[in-house]
Amino acid sequence: MPTVRFRDRRIECEPGATLRDVLLAADCTPHGGASDVVNCHGLGSCGTCAVAVEGEAGERTPRERLRLSIPPHDPDDGLRLACQTTVEGDLTVRTYPGFWGQHVDAEE
């Protein structure tokens, strides 16, 4: 079973689970600030669940590539949308500051 490391938590999940769902089920959130309430609820259209992911994740979806190419995101930052990312093996997840989690130059 894959393990997702997020902040001080280790969360086990099924392979192929959506990262956003895994985090929310464990009372964790990929969203920052008010975007915890104001978001697209997993449709991949708002971009507020952008996270850095290290480990075994599924390929980017077309919706994810499109949304991360629109400001304030930068497609070269390497961020993923938690709502579009599947957990295929062990992952480490990190969030960044900003409503969309776009400030990769600062730690949250």
LUMBAPA-649999 format. One line per 3 residues: number of its first residue (from 1); their letters; for each residue z, x, y of N, C-alpha, C. Coordinates in steps of 0.001 Angstrom, whole numbers, always signed. Layout:
% residues N
NUM	A	Z:X:Y:Z:X:Y:Z:X:Y | ...
% end
This chain:
% residues 108
1	MPT	+0:+829:-1175:+0:+0:+0:+0:+882:+1251 | -905:+619:+2205:-927:+1423:+3427:+337:+1233:+4269 | +680:+2266:+4999:+1802:+2219:+5933:+1276:+2439:+7345
4	VRF	+1685:+1565:+8251:+1340:+1688:+9662:+2571:+2219:+10389 | +2410:+3351:+11065:+3488:+3902:+11886:+3232:+3484:+13326 | +4223:+2812:+13890:+4112:+2332:+15269:+5463:+2507:+15942
7	RDR	+5465:+3365:+16956:+6715:+3735:+17637:+7711:+4225:+16593 | +8860:+3599:+16450:+9852:+4060:+15475:+9815:+3259:+14173 | +8744:+2512:+13959:+8648:+1633:+12787:+7648:+2160:+11767
10	RIE	+7891:+1812:+10513:+6944:+2017:+9415:+6751:+648:+8783 | +5515:+177:+8803:+5213:-1181:+8349:+4208:-1097:+7210 | +4561:-1656:+6065:+3633:-1704:+4934:+2775:-2952:+5034
13	CEP	+1520:-2832:+4584:+614:-3971:+4622:-427:-3843:+3510 | -1190:-4878:+3340:-2277:-4878:+2370:-3474:-4115:+2933 | -4231:-3416:+2100:-5461:-2795:+2580:-6417:-3864:+3101
16	GAT	-7084:-3585:+4213:-8016:-4530:+4803:-7393:-5491:+5795 | -6061:-5427:+5965:-5386:-6301:+6932:-5791:-5897:+8346 | -5823:-6871:+9240:-6129:-6603:+10640:-4892:-6017:+11312
19	LRD	-5073:-4917:+12016:-3955:-4198:+12624:-3129:-5082:+13545 | -3755:-5891:+14363:-3021:-6778:+15274:-2101:-7711:+14483 | -2611:-8283:+13407:-1813:-9194:+12590:-628:-8480:+11945
22	VLL	-856:-7257:+11485:+206:-6466:+10869:+1322:-6211:+11879 | +941:-5797:+13082:+1935:-5508:+14113:+2701:-6757:+14525 | +1998:-7844:+14770:+2667:-9075:+15198:+3594:-9626:+14124
25	AAD	+3209:-9514:+12863:+4060:-9993:+11766:+5366:-9205:+11679 | +5339:-7963:+12178:+6531:-7109:+12172:+7267:-7157:+13518 | +6970:-8165:+14332:+7578:-8313:+15660:+7308:-7112:+16564
28	CTP	+6127:-6523:+16412:+5648:-5458:+17283:+4414:-6005:+17997 | +4027:-5397:+19073:+2847:-5864:+19782:+1984:-4696:+20242 | +679:-4824:+20116:-210:-3804:+20653:-472:-3998:+22148
31	HGG	+14:-5099:+22712:-239:-5456:+24106:+809:-4855:+25027 | +418:-4623:+26273:+1350:-4110:+27259:+1616:-5136:+28339 | +2855:-5210:+28775:+3219:-6083:+29888:+2830:-7529:+29670
34	ASD	+2240:-8126:+30707:+1865:-9544:+30665:+761:-9826:+29664 | +39:-8811:+29229:-1031:-9068:+28257:-471:-9477:+26906 | +839:-9350:+26733:+1473:-9848:+25514:+1329:-11363:+25431
37	VVN	+1241:-12020:+26582:+1087:-13476:+26642:-350:-13866:+26981 | -948:-13125:+27891:-2294:-13428:+28370:-3290:-12529:+27639 | -3827:-13027:+26533:-4811:-12274:+25761:-5706:-13244:+24999
40	CHG	-6693:-12736:+24320:-7667:-13600:+23632:-7215:-14000:+22228 | -6024:-13616:+21831:-5430:-13984:+20541:-6270:-13543:+19346 | -6855:-12363:+19476:-7547:-11773:+18341:-9041:-11983:+18275
43	LGS	-9642:-12499:+19328:-11082:-12750:+19313:-11919:-11522:+19691 | -11268:-10476:+20171:-11979:-9252:+20529:-12681:-9302:+21866 | -12321:-10261:+22705:-13023:-10404:+23976:-12256:-9889:+25183
46	CGT	-10935:-9758:+25109:-10185:-9374:+26309:-9965:-7865:+26415 | -9780:-7182:+25324:-9561:-5741:+25345:-8140:-5313:+25625 | -7185:-6237:+25631:-5806:-5887:+25970:-5024:-5288:+24802
49	CAV	-5590:-5271:+23624:-4893:-4698:+22463:-5451:-3323:+22110 | -5970:-2609:+23105:-6527:-1278:+22867:-5414:-304:+22496 | -5631:+422:+21413:-4659:+1377:+20903:-5378:+2630:+20419
52	AVE	-4628:+3716:+20316:-5138:+4925:+19671:-4721:+4845:+18206 | -5643:+5164:+17320:-5389:+5070:+15886:-5749:+6397:+15230 | -4836:+6899:+14415:-5101:+8084:+13595:-4886:+7691:+12151
55	GEA	-5865:+7968:+11308:-5737:+7649:+9897:-6921:+6859:+9400 | -6703:+6119:+8339:-7776:+5397:+7669:-7912:+3972:+8187 | -8896:+3783:+9057:-9183:+2461:+9622:-10629:+2108:+9327
58	GER	-10922:+810:+9338:-12285:+350:+9139:-13183:+756:+10291 | -14470:+610:+10090:-15452:+932:+11121:-15306:-5:+12317 | -15733:+452:+13468:-15735:-401:+14661:-16695:-1569:+14451
61	TPR	-16281:-2734:+14897:-17153:-3902:+14822:-18061:-3906:+16049 | -19189:-4618:+15990:-20048:-4720:+17177:-19294:-5285:+18383 | -18454:-6277:+18159:-17670:-6871:+19251:-16742:-5832:+19872
64	ERL	-16123:-5018:+19027:-15214:-3975:+19512:-15976:-2931:+20333 | -17111:-2472:+19836:-17913:-1493:+20580:-18328:-2051:+21941 | -18736:-3315:+21959:-19154:-3936:+23216:-17998:-3998:+24209
67	RLS	-16857:-4530:+23777:-15726:-4704:+24704:-15215:-3372:+25228 | -15181:-2353:+24381:-14671:-1051:+24812:-15670:-282:+25668 | -16879:-833:+25823:-17860:-193:+26710:-17823:-790:+28115
70	IPP	-16956:-1778:+28335:-16847:-2455:+29623:-15552:-2016:+30315 | -15631:-1633:+31607:-14418:-1237:+32326:-13350:-2332:+32275 | -12095:-1927:+32267:-11605:-605:+32591:-11634:+381:+31423
73	HDP	-12162:-17:+30297:-12222:+897:+29154:-13366:+1884:+29305 | -13244:+2977:+28583:-14267:+4012:+28536:-14547:+4269:+27062 | -15771:+4064:+26613:-16061:+4220:+25188:-15771:+5618:+24651
76	DDG	-15664:+6602:+25529:-15385:+7972:+25103:-13901:+8254:+24900 | -13026:+7297:+25239:-11584:+7492:+25068:-11160:+7414:+23602 | -11981:+6836:+22750:-11660:+6758:+21335:-10677:+5657:+20968
79	LRL	-10396:+4753:+21900:-9465:+3668:+21599:-10099:+2656:+20652 | -9258:+1886:+20008:-9684:+813:+19117:-9027:-482:+19584 | -9630:-1607:+19249:-8986:-2905:+19483:-8220:-3262:+18226
82	ACQ	-6920:-3466:+18370:-6088:-3783:+17208:-6563:-5057:+16515 | -7129:-5985:+17270:-7565:-7257:+16688:-8854:-7121:+15888 | -9550:-6006:+16033:-10808:-5792:+15323:-10709:-4662:+14297
85	TTV	-9577:-3978:+14257:-9395:-2816:+13391:-8726:-3217:+12088 | -9336:-2836:+10979:-8713:-3091:+9683:-7995:-1830:+9210 | -6888:-2046:+8534:-6079:-959:+7989:-6591:-664:+6583
88	EGD	-7155:+511:+6390:-7702:+879:+5078:-6809:+1868:+4342 | -5915:+2509:+5063:-4967:+3473:+4506:-3877:+3699:+5536 | -3105:+4743:+5369:-2022:+5023:+6307:-2568:+5274:+7711
91	LTV	-1898:+4669:+8705:-2302:+4779:+10104:-1104:+5122:+10983 | -1374:+5849:+12039:-419:+6024:+13126:-1059:+5388:+14348 | -303:+4528:+15023:-816:+3753:+16157:-4:+4088:+17394
94	RTY	-710:+4295:+18522:-45:+4591:+19786:-642:+3706:+20876 | +214:+3180:+21733:-249:+2411:+22885:-134:+3270:+24136 | -892:+2869:+25161:-866:+3547:+26448:-567:+2526:+27532
97	PGF	-124:+2985:+28710:+181:+2072:+29805:-1069:+1385:+30358 | -829:+340:+31106:-1898:-427:+31734:-2050:-1772:+31037 | -2485:-2745:+31791:-2660:-4101:+31252:-3554:-4087:+30013
100	WGQ	-4586:-3265:+30038:-5507:-3147:+28901:-5201:-1941:+28025 | -4119:-1250:+28290:-3782:-53:+27517:-4772:+1073:+27739 | -5375:+1084:+28915:-6478:+1996:+29179:-6066:+3358:+29745
103	HVD	-4829:+3533:+30109:-4406:+4787:+30751:-4066:+5844:+29702 | -5086:+6388:+29076:-4880:+7351:+27995:-4356:+8692:+28494 | -4345:+8887:+29809:-3832:+10135:+30366:-2309:+10099:+30554
106	AEE	-1674:+8977:+30192:-224:+8826:+30345:+370:+8236:+29082 | +1521:+8696:+28691:+2234:+8151:+27530:+3040:+6943:+27955 | +3134:+5950:+27071:+3988:+4794:+27371:+5354:+4995:+26784
% end
